[in-house]
């Protein structure tokens, strides 16, 4: 995962409302929740909810599917885990690289 992808994920989670929505969807599991249900549980207005979900979807943290008249959103916690893992691995590589180069 490159730095631009990592930044996109962190930017998406850089808003309290988006964190709340992501946590709610992650707790709901792979079945997800309807947009209206997310709005009801969080207390956000429908237009605000649409904006929050759009940013999360753009970052790959949630996906949407249509079921009848409802749009169901589901979290992708694996995307967040991959981002955190890549960030940690990249940071460790940067720390160990100078020491390895010095020994060569």
GROMACS elastic network, one bead per residue, 0.5 to 0.9 nm:
[ bonds ]
;  ai    aj funct       b0    kb
    1     4     6  0.82244   500
    1     5     6  0.62697   500
    1     6     6  0.68391   500
    1    82     6  0.80663   500
    1    83     6  0.70592   500
    1    86     6  0.63290   500
    1    87     6  0.84329   500
    2     5     6  0.55089   500
    2     6     6  0.63785   500
    2     7     6  0.87561   500
    2    86     6  0.84659   500
    3     6     6  0.50062   500
    3     7     6  0.60398   500
    3     8     6  0.85445   500
    3    87     6  0.86042   500
    4     7     6  0.51140   500
    4     8     6  0.61649   500
    4     9     6  0.88177   500
    5     8     6  0.50476   500
    5     9     6  0.64279   500
    5    10     6  0.87780   500
    5    59     6  0.77433   500
    5    83     6  0.80300   500
    6     9     6  0.53433   500
    6    10     6  0.63643   500
    6    11     6  0.85755   500
    6    83     6  0.58457   500
    6    84     6  0.82608   500
    6    86     6  0.82852   500
    6    87     6  0.75075   500
    7    10     6  0.51311   500
    7    11     6  0.58704   500
    7    12     6  0.84505   500
    8    11     6  0.51023   500
    8    12     6  0.61477   500
    8    13     6  0.87282   500
    8    58     6  0.83247   500
    8    59     6  0.56525   500
    8    60     6  0.89485   500
    9    12     6  0.51669   500
    9    13     6  0.64371   500
    9    14     6  0.86716   500
    9    56     6  0.80035   500
    9    58     6  0.88933   500
    9    59     6  0.53030   500
    9    60     6  0.76325   500
    9    61     6  0.73993   500
    9    79     6  0.84025   500
    9    80     6  0.72261   500
    9    83     6  0.74134   500
   10    13     6  0.50821   500
   10    14     6  0.60261   500
   10    59     6  0.87031   500
   10    80     6  0.88668   500
   10    83     6  0.87553   500
   11    15     6  0.78275   500
   11    55     6  0.89272   500
   11    59     6  0.84573   500
   12    15     6  0.69419   500
   12    18     6  0.69495   500
   12    19     6  0.83086   500
   12    52     6  0.86176   500
   12    55     6  0.59273   500
   12    56     6  0.56731   500
   12    57     6  0.89107   500
   12    58     6  0.83271   500
   12    59     6  0.63942   500
   12    61     6  0.83793   500
   13    16     6  0.74490   500
   13    17     6  0.86006   500
   13    18     6  0.58893   500
   13    19     6  0.55022   500
   13    22     6  0.82871   500
   13    55     6  0.89982   500
   13    56     6  0.77214   500
   14    17     6  0.89226   500
   14    18     6  0.75587   500
   14    19     6  0.75751   500
   15    18     6  0.54043   500
   15    19     6  0.63516   500
   15    20     6  0.88043   500
   15    52     6  0.88452   500
   16    19     6  0.51442   500
   16    20     6  0.62622   500
   16    21     6  0.87360   500
   17    20     6  0.51183   500
   17    21     6  0.62494   500
   17    22     6  0.85907   500
   17    42     6  0.85684   500
   17    44     6  0.85671   500
   17    49     6  0.87482   500
   17    52     6  0.70150   500
   18    21     6  0.50625   500
   18    22     6  0.60011   500
   18    23     6  0.84706   500
   18    49     6  0.89315   500
   18    52     6  0.55574   500
   18    53     6  0.73906   500
   18    55     6  0.81051   500
   18    56     6  0.70374   500
   19    22     6  0.50894   500
   19    23     6  0.60358   500
   19    24     6  0.84919   500
   20    23     6  0.52029   500
   20    24     6  0.61368   500
   20    25     6  0.86475   500
   20    42     6  0.76707   500
   21    24     6  0.50802   500
   21    25     6  0.61611   500
   21    26     6  0.85017   500
   21    38     6  0.72500   500
   21    39     6  0.89458   500
   21    42     6  0.74773   500
   21    49     6  0.86241   500
   21    52     6  0.77749   500
   21    53     6  0.77872   500
   21    56     6  0.89228   500
   22    25     6  0.51499   500
   22    26     6  0.59725   500
   22    27     6  0.85232   500
   22    53     6  0.86890   500
   22    56     6  0.77426   500
   22    61     6  0.76499   500
   22    62     6  0.76603   500
   22    74     6  0.87423   500
   22    75     6  0.63845   500
   22    76     6  0.87863   500
   22    77     6  0.85750   500
   23    26     6  0.50246   500
   23    27     6  0.61222   500
   23    28     6  0.85931   500
   23    75     6  0.82800   500
   24    27     6  0.52117   500
   24    28     6  0.62982   500
   24    29     6  0.89789   500
   24    33     6  0.88216   500
   24    38     6  0.77825   500
   24    41     6  0.87020   500
   24    42     6  0.86618   500
   24    75     6  0.85945   500
   25    29     6  0.65318   500
   25    30     6  0.84096   500
   25    32     6  0.59674   500
   25    33     6  0.68081   500
   25    38     6  0.81803   500
   25    62     6  0.82109   500
   25    73     6  0.73420   500
   25    74     6  0.57501   500
   25    75     6  0.52010   500
   25    76     6  0.86996   500
   26    29     6  0.53724   500
   26    30     6  0.78961   500
   26    32     6  0.79851   500
   26    74     6  0.72865   500
   26    75     6  0.51453   500
   26    76     6  0.72821   500
   26    77     6  0.64861   500
   27    32     6  0.86931   500
   27    75     6  0.86113   500
   28    31     6  0.67577   500
   28    32     6  0.54392   500
   28    33     6  0.68955   500
   28    74     6  0.77425   500
   28    75     6  0.82627   500
   29    32     6  0.57988   500
   29    33     6  0.88671   500
   29    74     6  0.70288   500
   29    75     6  0.71913   500
   29    76     6  0.89719   500
   30    73     6  0.89833   500
   30    74     6  0.58262   500
   30    75     6  0.70685   500
   30    76     6  0.82305   500
   31    72     6  0.81502   500
   31    73     6  0.82495   500
   31    74     6  0.65509   500
   32    64     6  0.88471   500
   32    72     6  0.60537   500
   32    73     6  0.52088   500
   32    75     6  0.70431   500
   33    36     6  0.82171   500
   33    37     6  0.63210   500
   33    38     6  0.64379   500
   33    71     6  0.82606   500
   33    72     6  0.52133   500
   33    73     6  0.54706   500
   33    74     6  0.66352   500
   34    37     6  0.51887   500
   34    38     6  0.63474   500
   34    39     6  0.87406   500
   34    67     6  0.89453   500
   34    70     6  0.61192   500
   34    71     6  0.55385   500
   34    73     6  0.61421   500
   34    74     6  0.89306   500
   35    38     6  0.51033   500
   35    39     6  0.62604   500
   35    40     6  0.86428   500
   35    46     6  0.81606   500
   35    49     6  0.75994   500
   35    50     6  0.80527   500
   35    53     6  0.87039   500
   35    70     6  0.73538   500
   35    71     6  0.59803   500
   35    72     6  0.61660   500
   35    73     6  0.66995   500
   36    39     6  0.50648   500
   36    40     6  0.61326   500
   36    41     6  0.86511   500
   36    46     6  0.73880   500
   36    49     6  0.87428   500
   36    70     6  0.81554   500
   36    71     6  0.84626   500
   37    41     6  0.60979   500
   37    42     6  0.85005   500
   38    41     6  0.52337   500
   38    42     6  0.60808   500
   38    43     6  0.81853   500
   38    44     6  0.82829   500
   38    49     6  0.78639   500
   38    73     6  0.88103   500
   39    42     6  0.52785   500
   39    43     6  0.55134   500
   39    44     6  0.51235   500
   39    45     6  0.63857   500
   39    46     6  0.63239   500
   39    48     6  0.87465   500
   39    49     6  0.62058   500
   40    43     6  0.52661   500
   40    44     6  0.71409   500
   40    45     6  0.84687   500
   41    44     6  0.81901   500
   42    45     6  0.89308   500
   42    49     6  0.89939   500
   44    47     6  0.82468   500
   44    48     6  0.61770   500
   44    49     6  0.59811   500
   45    48     6  0.52678   500
   45    49     6  0.60878   500
   45    50     6  0.86959   500
   46    50     6  0.61996   500
   46    51     6  0.87897   500
   47    50     6  0.51012   500
   47    51     6  0.64696   500
   47    52     6  0.87970   500
   48    51     6  0.52149   500
   48    52     6  0.62757   500
   48    53     6  0.86595   500
   49    52     6  0.51190   500
   49    53     6  0.60823   500
   49    54     6  0.84631   500
   50    53     6  0.52312   500
   50    54     6  0.60254   500
   50    55     6  0.87617   500
   51    54     6  0.51005   500
   51    55     6  0.64100   500
   51    56     6  0.87618   500
   52    55     6  0.54884   500
   52    56     6  0.64482   500
   52    57     6  0.87217   500
   53    56     6  0.50843   500
   53    57     6  0.59876   500
   53    58     6  0.85204   500
   53    62     6  0.74875   500
   53    63     6  0.88075   500
   53    73     6  0.82675   500
   54    57     6  0.50544   500
   54    58     6  0.60778   500
   54    59     6  0.86776   500
   54    62     6  0.87378   500
   55    58     6  0.50974   500
   55    59     6  0.64011   500
   55    60     6  0.87825   500
   55    61     6  0.87784   500
   56    59     6  0.52442   500
   56    60     6  0.64099   500
   56    61     6  0.52425   500
   56    62     6  0.57427   500
   56    63     6  0.83927   500
   56    75     6  0.89055   500
   57    61     6  0.56187   500
   57    63     6  0.57095   500
   57    64     6  0.79191   500
   57    75     6  0.89755   500
   58    61     6  0.75859   500
   58    62     6  0.81756   500
   58    63     6  0.89859   500
   59    62     6  0.78548   500
   59    79     6  0.89125   500
   60    63     6  0.71253   500
   60    75     6  0.88162   500
   60    76     6  0.72808   500
   60    79     6  0.68321   500
   60    80     6  0.88635   500
   61    74     6  0.85651   500
   61    75     6  0.58394   500
   61    76     6  0.50114   500
   61    77     6  0.68110   500
   61    78     6  0.83910   500
   61    79     6  0.60645   500
   61    80     6  0.69272   500
   62    73     6  0.64829   500
   62    74     6  0.54215   500
   62    76     6  0.54148   500
   62    77     6  0.84089   500
   62    79     6  0.89916   500
   63    72     6  0.82448   500
   63    73     6  0.55762   500
   63    74     6  0.55323   500
   63    75     6  0.66308   500
   63    76     6  0.75128   500
   64    71     6  0.63297   500
   64    72     6  0.54825   500
   64    74     6  0.65310   500
   65    70     6  0.83933   500
   65    71     6  0.56478   500
   65    72     6  0.52772   500
   65    73     6  0.65925   500
   65    74     6  0.84930   500
   66    69     6  0.70264   500
   66    70     6  0.58078   500
   66    72     6  0.60773   500
   66    73     6  0.88898   500
   67    70     6  0.52863   500
   67    71     6  0.62042   500
   67    72     6  0.68348   500
   68    71     6  0.80303   500
   75    78     6  0.86963   500
   75    79     6  0.89374   500
   76    79     6  0.55671   500
   76    80     6  0.72552   500
   77    80     6  0.51481   500
   77    81     6  0.61908   500
   77    82     6  0.85765   500
   78    82     6  0.59531   500
   78    83     6  0.84555   500
   79    82     6  0.51236   500
   79    83     6  0.61954   500
   79    84     6  0.86863   500
   80    83     6  0.50547   500
   80    84     6  0.62038   500
   80    85     6  0.84725   500
   81    84     6  0.51571   500
   81    85     6  0.59625   500
   81    86     6  0.84758   500
   82    86     6  0.59515   500
   82    87     6  0.84049   500
   83    86     6  0.51743   500
   83    87     6  0.60741   500
   83    88     6  0.85675   500
   84    87     6  0.50686   500
   84    88     6  0.61234   500
   84    89     6  0.85352   500
   85    88     6  0.51481   500
   85    89     6  0.60156   500
   85    90     6  0.83855   500
   86    89     6  0.50818   500
   86    90     6  0.58348   500
   86    91     6  0.83209   500
   87    90     6  0.51942   500
   87    91     6  0.60526   500
   87    92     6  0.85972   500
   88    91     6  0.50853   500
   88    92     6  0.61402   500
   88    93     6  0.85323   500
   89    92     6  0.51077   500
   89    93     6  0.60677   500
   89    94     6  0.86077   500
   90    93     6  0.50302   500
   90    94     6  0.62118   500
   90    95     6  0.87137   500
   91    94     6  0.51254   500
   91    95     6  0.63219   500
   91    96     6  0.87620   500
   92    95     6  0.50782   500
   92    96     6  0.61729   500
   92    97     6  0.84138   500
   93    96     6  0.52535   500
   93    97     6  0.57973   500
   94    97     6  0.52540   500
   94    98     6  0.72344   500
   95    98     6  0.65815   500
   95    99     6  0.75461   500
   96    99     6  0.53754   500
   96   100     6  0.62559   500
   96   101     6  0.87200   500
   97   100     6  0.51635   500
   97   101     6  0.61149   500
   97   102     6  0.85861   500
   98   101     6  0.50633   500
   98   102     6  0.60743   500
   98   103     6  0.87286   500
   99   102     6  0.51544   500
   99   103     6  0.64756   500
  100   103     6  0.52925   500
  100   104     6  0.65827   500
  101   104     6  0.52926   500
